[in-house]
Amino acid sequence: MASTATTPAGGSGLASTDDAAVMSRFRELVPQLGGNYKGAHGKVAVIGGCLEFTGAPFFAAMSALRVGADMAYVICTPSAATAIKSYSPELMVLPYLHEAAAAAAWPGGAGEDKVDMVAVSRAVDRILPWLQRATAVVVGPGLGDDPAVCEAGAALLHHARALGLPVVIDGSALTHIIAQRPEYAVGYSNCVLTPNVAELGRIGAAVGVHLPGRMSDAWQVHAPSIAQAFGGPVVVAKGPTDLICVPSSPPHAAADAAAASPSPSPSTSGQELRPLLECKDPGALRRCGGQGDVLAGTIAAFLCWAVKQQGGSKASAAQSSGVRPSSTSTTTTSGGGLEPGTTAMCVYAACKVMRGAAAEAYRVQERSLLAGDIIPHLYPTFRRVVGGP
């Protein structure tokens, strides 16, 4: 059930945090079937996938399709493309991310410690037309730690923000982009950060919220403080209970405060701030890898629907983004900024669908449960949790 906790100031745009009320409002976002053009229900771009990690971007993209997005494409490295293409013909796979490690493998290569920024820039330019077509973007599943790939991921995150696109930042991007350069997310309200407990500690430290003691699920209590320090993104701290947190101050005010001084310590701010929503629905007892990728893709699909219903304009997108597009950025927008409450509502619904699907898959598979087993249960769970065809 949903928590009745709300942030103490600033407002979220949600009239009620009761489970029934939140889900009733979410149902209003679900698009009607029939008479639509291809892409009307959302196009999800997943940026990630490298030689070592090919499953994560597949799970994210396929989950987006299985809950109702019309199209999904994976922007990955050349070394990952063939594997991802072989998983499903439903996905468009674009092998455009430049790999420093791949260059280093050849005689005279640049070496892993030296990033060819010209090659990275060319890769980003090639990807930008695809980014412009997206309704929502997921950055991070299977991105890995290749420095060139991470530079491209950061640049694409910047462009997505300049376009005002909803962005879900997950997995490797939390560790290798946001934990190193939090400014890519600070102040951006059209953004969702999806940390597990370890990633929560890393991104918290990046904005001055250093979590006490050893890593444990107890760290989740500080998620509202971390959301407040980021001053814009919705933070969903994944764990036994998924805590969905929004900042209590307007995004620009919180971002300015975060830039001016370190955020309050968890010992004080953790007592003042609470999650907006809590998803406690039962999930799977087995903690197999890949469940976070399934959740990220599901969130992105739901954000597509929110954007499509809202319509949006270039002006609202630019206002929401908190940054001005650079001279090399594109200026077209695929969606306007969403209210934090609307984004949180989409995240909450995605958590419920993901947990329900995982629970059903676990009922069948038990100890042998894998992330791929969850995906076929997403839509039946959506029908049960949300309703409708």
C-alpha positions as CSV (number, residue, x, y, z in Angstrom):
1,M,0.0,0.0,0.0
2,A,1.1,3.6,-0.5
3,S,2.5,5.6,2.3
4,T,0.5,8.6,3.6
5,A,3.8,10.5,3.9
6,T,4.3,13.7,2.0
7,T,7.1,16.1,1.7
8,P,6.8,19.0,4.2
9,A,6.9,21.8,1.6
10,G,6.9,22.6,-2.0
11,G,4.1,20.2,-3.0
12,S,4.2,17.3,-5.3
13,G,1.0,17.8,-7.4
14,L,-0.6,14.7,-6.0
15,A,-3.9,15.4,-4.2
16,S,-3.6,12.2,-2.2
17,T,-0.9,9.5,-1.6
18,D,-3.4,6.8,-0.9
19,D,-2.8,3.7,-3.1
20,A,-6.3,3.7,-4.6
21,A,-6.2,7.5,-5.4
22,V,-2.7,7.3,-7.0
23,M,-3.7,4.3,-9.2
24,S,-7.0,5.9,-10.1
25,R,-5.1,9.0,-11.4
26,F,-2.5,6.8,-13.2
27,R,-5.3,5.0,-15.1
28,E,-6.1,8.4,-16.7
29,L,-2.7,8.3,-18.3
30,V,-3.1,4.9,-20.0
31,P,-3.8,5.5,-23.7
32,Q,-6.7,4.0,-25.4
33,L,-6.1,1.3,-28.0
34,G,-7.2,1.5,-31.6
35,G,-6.8,4.2,-34.3
36,N,-3.3,5.2,-33.3
37,Y,-0.2,5.7,-35.4
38,K,2.9,3.6,-34.6
39,G,4.7,5.5,-31.9
40,A,1.6,7.1,-30.4
41,H,2.1,5.1,-27.2
42,G,5.7,6.0,-26.8
43,K,9.2,5.4,-28.2
44,V,11.8,4.4,-25.6
45,A,15.5,4.8,-26.3
46,V,17.8,2.7,-24.1
47,I,21.4,3.9,-24.0
48,G,23.6,1.0,-22.8
49,G,25.0,-2.3,-23.7
50,C,28.7,-3.2,-24.0
51,L,30.8,-6.3,-24.6
52,E,30.5,-7.5,-21.0
53,F,26.8,-6.5,-20.4
54,T,24.3,-7.3,-23.2
55,G,21.3,-8.5,-21.1
56,A,20.5,-5.3,-19.2
57,P,19.6,-3.1,-22.2
58,F,17.5,-6.0,-23.6
59,F,15.6,-6.4,-20.4
60,A,14.9,-2.6,-20.2
61,A,13.8,-2.2,-23.8
62,M,11.7,-5.4,-24.0
63,S,10.0,-4.5,-20.7
64,A,9.0,-1.2,-22.1
65,L,7.4,-2.9,-25.1
66,R,5.7,-5.6,-23.0
67,V,3.9,-3.0,-20.8
68,G,2.7,-1.1,-23.9
69,A,5.3,1.3,-25.4
70,D,5.1,1.1,-29.2
71,M,8.8,1.2,-30.0
72,A,12.1,0.6,-28.3
73,Y,15.6,0.9,-29.5
74,V,18.9,0.1,-27.9
75,I,21.9,2.4,-28.5
76,C,25.0,0.2,-27.7
77,T,28.6,-0.5,-28.6
78,P,29.5,-2.5,-31.7
79,S,30.7,-5.3,-29.5
80,A,27.3,-5.7,-27.9
81,A,25.1,-5.3,-31.0
82,T,25.1,-8.8,-32.5
83,A,24.2,-10.4,-29.2
84,I,21.4,-8.0,-28.5
85,K,20.0,-8.3,-32.0
86,S,19.9,-12.1,-31.6
87,Y,17.7,-11.8,-28.4
88,S,14.7,-10.4,-30.2
89,P,13.7,-9.1,-33.7
90,E,11.4,-6.6,-32.0
91,L,14.2,-4.3,-31.0
92,M,16.1,-1.8,-33.1
93,V,19.7,-2.1,-32.2
94,L,22.1,0.8,-33.0
95,P,25.8,0.0,-32.5
96,Y,26.9,3.6,-32.4
97,L,28.7,4.0,-29.1
98,H,32.5,4.4,-29.5
99,E,34.6,2.0,-27.3
100,A,38.0,3.1,-26.0
101,A,38.8,-0.5,-25.0
102,A,38.0,-1.7,-28.5
103,A,40.4,0.9,-30.0
104,A,43.1,-0.2,-27.5
105,A,42.9,-3.8,-28.7
106,W,44.3,-2.8,-32.1
107,P,48.0,-2.1,-32.7
108,G,48.5,1.6,-32.3
109,G,45.2,2.0,-30.5
110,A,44.5,4.9,-28.3
111,G,44.6,3.0,-25.0
112,E,41.9,2.6,-22.4
113,D,43.1,5.6,-20.4
114,K,43.0,8.0,-23.3
115,V,39.6,8.8,-24.7
116,D,39.4,9.9,-28.3
117,M,36.9,12.8,-27.8
118,V,36.6,13.4,-31.5
119,A,35.4,9.9,-32.0
120,V,33.0,10.2,-29.1
121,S,31.7,13.5,-30.5
122,R,31.1,11.8,-33.9
123,A,29.3,9.0,-32.2
124,V,27.0,11.4,-30.3
125,D,26.3,13.3,-33.5
126,R,25.2,10.1,-35.2
127,I,23.0,9.2,-32.3
128,L,21.3,12.6,-31.8
129,P,18.7,12.1,-34.6
130,W,17.5,8.9,-32.9
131,L,17.4,10.7,-29.5
132,Q,15.1,13.4,-31.0
133,R,12.6,10.7,-32.0
134,A,12.4,9.3,-28.4
135,T,9.5,10.1,-26.0
136,A,11.6,8.9,-23.0
137,V,15.2,7.8,-22.5
138,V,16.8,5.2,-20.2
139,V,20.5,5.8,-19.6
140,G,22.7,3.1,-18.0
141,P,21.6,-0.5,-18.3
142,G,24.8,-2.4,-19.3
143,L,26.6,0.9,-20.0
144,G,29.7,-0.5,-18.3
145,D,32.8,1.5,-17.3
146,D,34.6,2.1,-20.6
147,P,35.6,5.8,-20.4
148,A,34.6,6.5,-24.0
149,V,31.2,4.9,-23.6
150,C,30.6,6.8,-20.4
151,E,31.6,10.1,-22.0
152,A,29.1,9.5,-24.8
153,G,26.5,8.5,-22.2
154,A,27.1,11.8,-20.3
155,A,26.9,13.8,-23.5
156,L,23.6,12.1,-24.5
157,L,22.2,12.7,-21.1
158,H,23.0,16.4,-21.5
159,H,21.3,16.5,-24.9
160,A,18.2,14.6,-23.5
161,R,18.0,17.2,-20.7
162,A,18.3,20.1,-23.2
163,L,15.5,18.5,-25.2
164,G,13.3,18.3,-22.0
165,L,13.0,14.5,-22.4
166,P,12.0,12.3,-19.4
167,V,15.1,10.4,-18.5
168,V,15.5,7.3,-16.3
169,I,19.1,7.0,-15.0
170,D,19.9,3.5,-13.9
171,G,22.7,1.0,-13.4
172,S,26.1,1.9,-14.7
173,A,25.1,5.5,-15.4
174,L,24.5,6.1,-11.7
175,T,28.0,4.9,-10.7
176,H,30.1,6.1,-13.6
177,I,28.3,9.3,-14.6
178,I,26.0,10.7,-11.8
179,A,28.3,9.7,-8.9
180,Q,31.2,11.4,-10.6
181,R,29.4,14.3,-12.1
182,P,26.1,14.9,-10.3
183,E,25.5,18.2,-12.2
184,Y,24.1,16.1,-15.0
185,A,21.0,15.4,-12.9
186,V,21.0,18.2,-10.2
187,G,17.9,20.4,-10.7
188,Y,16.4,18.3,-13.6
189,S,12.8,17.6,-12.6
190,N,12.1,15.5,-15.7
191,C,14.4,12.7,-14.4
192,V,14.2,9.5,-12.3
193,L,17.2,8.1,-10.5
194,T,16.8,4.4,-9.6
195,P,19.6,3.4,-7.2
196,N,19.9,0.2,-5.3
197,V,21.4,0.5,-1.8
198,A,25.0,0.6,-3.0
199,E,24.3,3.1,-5.7
200,L,22.3,5.2,-3.2
201,G,25.4,5.6,-1.2
202,R,27.5,6.6,-4.2
203,I,25.1,9.2,-5.6
204,G,24.4,10.5,-2.1
205,A,28.1,11.2,-1.5
206,A,28.2,13.0,-4.8
207,V,25.8,15.6,-3.5
208,G,27.2,15.8,0.0
209,V,24.9,13.3,1.8
210,H,27.4,10.8,3.2
211,L,25.6,7.7,4.6
212,P,26.7,6.4,8.0
213,G,28.1,3.0,8.8
214,R,28.2,-0.1,6.6
215,M,26.0,-0.5,3.5
216,S,22.7,-2.0,4.4
217,D,19.0,-1.6,3.7
218,A,18.9,0.9,6.6
219,W,20.5,3.4,4.2
220,Q,17.2,3.7,2.5
221,V,15.9,6.1,5.2
222,H,18.2,8.8,3.8
223,A,16.8,8.6,0.3
224,P,14.5,11.7,0.9
225,S,17.6,13.7,1.9
226,I,19.4,12.6,-1.3
227,A,16.4,13.6,-3.4
228,Q,16.4,17.0,-1.7
229,A,20.1,17.5,-2.4
230,F,19.6,16.7,-6.1
231,G,16.8,19.2,-6.2
232,G,14.7,18.0,-9.1
233,P,14.9,14.3,-9.9
234,V,12.5,11.7,-8.4
235,V,14.6,9.2,-6.5
236,V,13.3,5.6,-6.2
237,A,15.4,3.8,-3.6
238,K,15.0,0.2,-4.4
239,G,14.9,-2.3,-1.5
240,P,12.5,-4.4,0.6
241,T,10.2,-1.4,0.2
242,D,10.6,0.9,-2.8
243,L,10.8,4.5,-1.5
244,I,9.8,7.2,-4.0
245,C,11.1,10.6,-3.0
246,V,10.7,14.1,-4.4
247,P,12.4,17.3,-3.3
248,S,10.4,19.5,-1.0
249,S,11.6,22.7,-2.7
250,P,11.1,23.9,-6.2
251,P,13.8,22.4,-8.5
252,H,15.7,25.6,-9.3
253,A,15.7,26.7,-5.7
254,A,17.0,23.4,-4.5
255,A,19.6,23.2,-7.2
256,D,20.9,26.6,-6.4
257,A,21.1,25.6,-2.7
258,A,22.9,22.4,-3.5
259,A,25.4,24.3,-5.6
260,A,26.0,26.9,-2.9
261,S,26.7,24.5,0.0
262,P,26.8,20.9,0.9
263,S,23.4,19.3,1.7
264,P,22.4,18.6,5.3
265,S,23.7,15.6,7.0
266,P,21.5,12.5,7.1
267,S,21.3,12.7,10.9
268,T,19.2,15.9,10.7
269,S,17.6,15.9,7.2
270,G,16.5,12.2,7.4
271,Q,14.3,13.1,10.3
272,E,12.6,16.0,8.5
273,L,12.0,14.5,5.1
274,R,9.9,11.5,4.2
275,P,9.2,9.6,1.0
276,L,6.2,10.8,-1.0
277,L,5.2,7.2,-1.8
278,E,6.2,3.7,-0.7
279,C,5.6,0.6,-2.6
280,K,5.3,-2.4,-0.3
281,D,3.7,-4.9,-2.7
282,P,5.2,-8.4,-2.4
283,G,7.8,-9.3,-4.9
284,A,10.0,-12.3,-5.5
285,L,12.0,-13.9,-2.7
286,R,14.9,-14.5,-5.1
287,R,17.0,-11.4,-5.8
288,C,18.1,-12.3,-9.3
289,G,20.0,-9.8,-11.4
290,G,18.2,-7.7,-14.0
291,Q,15.1,-6.8,-12.1
292,G,16.2,-3.2,-11.9
293,D,16.5,-3.1,-15.7
294,V,12.9,-4.4,-16.0
295,L,11.8,-1.7,-13.7
296,A,13.7,1.0,-15.6
297,G,12.1,0.1,-18.9
298,T,8.6,-0.1,-17.3
299,I,9.0,3.4,-15.8
300,A,10.1,4.8,-19.1
301,A,7.0,3.4,-20.9
302,F,4.7,4.9,-18.3
303,L,6.5,8.3,-18.6
304,C,5.9,8.2,-22.3
305,W,2.2,8.0,-21.6
306,A,2.3,10.9,-19.2
307,V,4.2,13.0,-21.8
308,K,1.8,12.1,-24.6
309,Q,-1.2,13.1,-22.5
310,Q,0.4,16.3,-21.3
311,G,1.4,17.3,-24.8
312,G,4.1,19.7,-23.8
313,S,5.8,22.5,-25.6
314,K,9.3,23.6,-26.3
315,A,8.9,26.4,-23.7
316,S,7.8,24.1,-20.9
317,A,10.5,21.6,-21.7
318,A,13.2,24.2,-21.6
319,Q,11.9,25.6,-18.3
320,S,11.8,22.1,-16.8
321,S,15.3,21.2,-18.0
322,G,17.1,23.9,-16.0
323,V,19.7,24.2,-18.7
324,R,19.9,26.0,-22.0
325,P,20.8,23.9,-25.0
326,S,24.4,24.5,-26.1
327,S,25.2,25.7,-29.6
328,T,25.8,22.2,-30.6
329,S,22.6,20.9,-29.1
330,T,19.4,20.2,-31.0
331,T,16.5,22.5,-30.2
332,T,13.5,20.3,-31.0
333,T,11.6,18.9,-28.0
334,S,9.8,15.6,-27.8
335,G,7.9,16.4,-24.6
336,G,7.4,19.0,-21.9
337,G,8.4,18.8,-18.3
338,L,6.2,16.6,-16.0
339,E,5.2,17.6,-12.5
340,P,7.1,15.7,-9.8
341,G,3.9,14.1,-8.6
342,T,3.1,12.8,-12.1
343,T,6.6,11.3,-12.4
344,A,6.3,9.8,-9.0
345,M,2.9,8.3,-9.8
346,C,4.4,6.7,-12.9
347,V,7.3,5.3,-10.9
348,Y,4.9,4.0,-8.2
349,A,2.7,2.2,-10.8
350,A,5.8,0.7,-12.4
351,C,7.0,-0.6,-9.0
352,K,3.7,-2.2,-8.4
353,V,3.6,-3.9,-11.8
354,M,7.3,-5.0,-11.5
355,R,6.8,-6.4,-8.0
356,G,3.6,-8.2,-9.0
357,A,5.2,-9.7,-12.1
358,A,8.2,-10.8,-10.1
359,A,6.0,-12.4,-7.5
360,E,4.0,-14.3,-10.1
361,A,7.2,-15.5,-11.9
362,Y,8.6,-16.6,-8.6
363,R,5.5,-18.6,-7.9
364,V,6.4,-20.7,-11.0
365,Q,10.2,-20.6,-11.0
366,E,11.1,-20.3,-7.3
367,R,14.9,-20.6,-6.9
368,S,15.5,-20.8,-10.6
369,L,13.9,-17.4,-11.2
370,L,15.7,-15.1,-13.8
371,A,14.9,-11.6,-14.9
372,G,13.8,-12.9,-18.3
373,D,11.1,-15.0,-16.6
374,I,9.5,-11.8,-15.2
375,I,8.9,-10.1,-18.5
376,P,6.1,-12.4,-19.7
377,H,4.2,-11.6,-16.5
378,L,4.4,-7.9,-16.9
379,Y,1.3,-7.3,-18.9
380,P,-1.0,-9.8,-17.0
381,T,0.1,-8.0,-13.9
382,F,-0.6,-4.7,-15.5
383,R,-4.1,-5.9,-16.3
384,R,-4.6,-6.9,-12.7
385,V,-3.0,-3.9,-11.1
386,V,-4.1,-1.1,-13.5
387,G,-7.0,-2.7,-15.3
388,G,-8.2,-2.4,-18.9
389,P,-7.0,-4.0,-22.1
